[in-house]
Amino acid sequence: MGGIAGLYTRFERVEISSAYATWESANNRWKVTMNLKNTGSADATITGLLVNGKPWNDAYFGGNVSDPSLPVSVPTGQEKTITFYITKGGGFNAGVSIEVKLHSASGQDYPKTLTLD
């Protein structure tokens, strides 16, 4: 009976072990790196990226957010890295805090706040 219950209670749990923005002066942008680990019992797939509550490719950003490496599959027990870029301007400046939220195929959200240094 316990084995059958285990089949139906599998879940994803993605932990963001680190998230940081590195300034690339030659490109006038920040490279945002997010390191993930799936500590759940089911594989996870990250399919969406929101910045300050809006999809990364929202026209509101005017092209300031680009190139997320999505979708990203994060198998149980494994680590993966997601990177994307934020161009300076349009409200994105040094010292500004942003909220980044990763959205999975199963409907889970994983938020993280970081500062553009």
Summary of the structure (lengths in Angstrom):
residues: 117
radius of gyration: 16.0
end to end distance: 52.8
largest distance: 60.1
contacts: 337
relative contact order: 0.27
helix: 9%
strand: 53%
